[in-house]
């Protein structure tokens, strides 16, 4: 009941001339009213927005032509009319069907003509009636009616309780609602009739017309009272909820105002004492901003945000967000560059000192530095990407370049990154927003031209949070990174002077557009001799210093290092070798701590104790079995050898492939078998033999997935050896792709495959003639002890690989 007096009841009818309240409606009045006779026919006045109850005085504004005519005629006569509520409040000219059947007889007390031309009447309800029949429609509704007798109000305990409850609830609502005048409470207190109390409250309560009409139509007074009480109870609950909400809001506002005034007072005191932290922060930001070398756009944006900071309440959460943003702006090295040391000879010494071997890689780095020195500008320089197996020194090359140039070194690992915001940052509107890792790293370096290593660029992931590799396109493109836009900074930052260097283990997973922006430099593995040199110059001394073991107490001979490399490692890089050396040094430290006796030089027995038994090496296994051929493969960890095993069983010429092979290797096996069927004369067998024997090709270590085109000629040689039962040339390994026309195509990873062949004891390698240029680019020491045979066709492969000698127990194939 938010507006208890919806009808703006005429209080002059409630208060007498002396200002004292008199009863509005007594039990005697109620009894006299019920005895009054009403006419058999009444003019009917439709009410749009209200329901008239017996005994209640209400004002009504009349606007319809029919209603005005009705009021004028009634006012000239006995002033008695029938008032009925409309069913649909939106109808301007209601029909008979749109009027309720139960209404109230009313007497016109006063008629007022308003300045706007409308007519207002004050009427008082007398008695309820029921419409029997409408007798006319024009000029206004007239109906024959039947009076409804009001049940006598008996004074009982129940009646007294209902009156008391209704008064109490109504007065409570009046008290809690600021919009209801306090005089309404006096009016309710002066009502002693239950029927009129119900009518008075029903008329003035804030309820739907349909609900009021239902109360009017209820015959039993106590039921009507209970209906009214249910509505009052609902209104009371809503009012309490509303007041609670307003109270809480008022409390929060009061608290904020109090804190604001206290802060203003504290600020004035601190200003007087010269000890205002906010003023100090602002002054500090201004002082630091004056030293920045930023452009006018950034400067204007900074001071605009600084003004915004000064208007914020330091106790508000937005203050710390704004302060962090401004501190980032002044901490970023706008236009601040470290001076480069473009001494190419010095750079060469540093690269040779830190990295043994990798001659072509170091040469390419020196070439780029020389071009930059001559041009005098880092802009437009290609982005280097070191690509190769783990542990070959890709990341440490970046460190050496930074030292050679005298620049700051930054490394950012991209492995597993799958959120674009890690590169471009979050917008400031987000909770917990921060700049991207590019900007964070530049801020940490303190200069705008560091050497920036993007490590593991091939391990970026795409997800629902965007594609980080696509975000890197802007970073690594010299045409775009002069104005790199970070979502948090919201200002363009120049990255063109940054020397970006990426590292990757595999090129296949790098987005093509990103790969196109980089200059790919292959970093190959090391030979046995190079690994020994790296161990002697770097690894051993490093771990001796880390553990505190004196050099005189732990000595690694060349033979021991060679044994560790051959028997306890199997990789292109030196990461596993470093772990083995670290384990040996820790073993010696434990011996010293326990006071055990030992020799200074590491012995083979020490290796067995510290490192355990040596693993089985991938060694050449001879040529005593038909259908077994040694192939060469490239893996992300370096080169490796693999064996192709072929067996024949009586059948119908079916081909079975096992060993967890990929589609490319399966196609190579199918191609090899089809070629031999079409050219059976090359191996001197009857073509019908292929239809009598089933062929099973297997590549050992089935748990390891294998795929690639390198095994084509190996598959061909293995199947041919199985059908002819001829031996394969001793200590031979091969690599190359085949075609259905009989050609041998070149493959990649030649250096890694050559290193794997040397580790396995291979002496002869067969490959495509088009790979000869790759072999010639490799240093001579890598090729020592190896012979190379180059082929163009599959016919040449069979002629060289197959010996005339057959195995000791050949199958009888016919």
Secondary structure, 3 states (H helix, E strand, C coil): CCCCCCCCCCHHHCECCCCCECCCCCHHHHHHHHHCCCCCEEEEEEECCCCCCECCEEEEEECCHHHHHHHHHHHHCCCEEEEEEECCCCCCCCCHHHECCEEEEEEEEEEEECCCCCEEEEEEEEEEEEEEEEEECCCCCEEEEEECCCCCCCCCHHHHHHHHHHHHHHHHHHHHCCCCCCHHHHHHHCCCCHHHHHHHHHHHCCCCHHHHHHHHHCCCHHHHHHHHHHHHHHHHHHHHHHHHHHHHHHHHHHHHHHHHHHHHHHHHHHHHHCCCHHHHHHHHHHHHHHCCCCCHHHHHHHHHHHHHHHHCCCCCHHHHHHHHHHHHHHHCCCCCCCCCCCCHHHHHHHHHHHCCCCHHHHHHHHHHHHHHHHHCCCCCCCEEEEECCCCCCHHHHHHHHHHHHCCCEEEEECCCCCCCHHHHCCCCCCCCCCCCHHHHHHHHHCCCCCEEEEECHHHCCEECCEEHHHHHHHHHCCCCHHHEECCCCCCEECCCCCEEEEEECCCCCCCHHHHHCEEEEECCCCCHHHHHHHHHHHHHHHHHHHHCCCHHHCECCHHHHHHHHHHHCCCCCCHHHHHHHHHHHHHHHHHHHHCCCCCCECCHHHHHHHHCCCCCCCCCCCCCCCCEEEEEEEECCEEEEEEEEEEEEECCCCEEEECCECHHHHHHHHHHHHHHHHCHHHHCCCHHHHHCEEEEEEECCCCCCECCCCEHHHHHHHHHHHHHCEEECCCEEECEEECCCCEEECCCCHHHHHHHHHHHCCCEEEEEHHHHHHHHCCCHHHHCCCEEEEECEHHHHHHHHEEEEECCCCCCCC
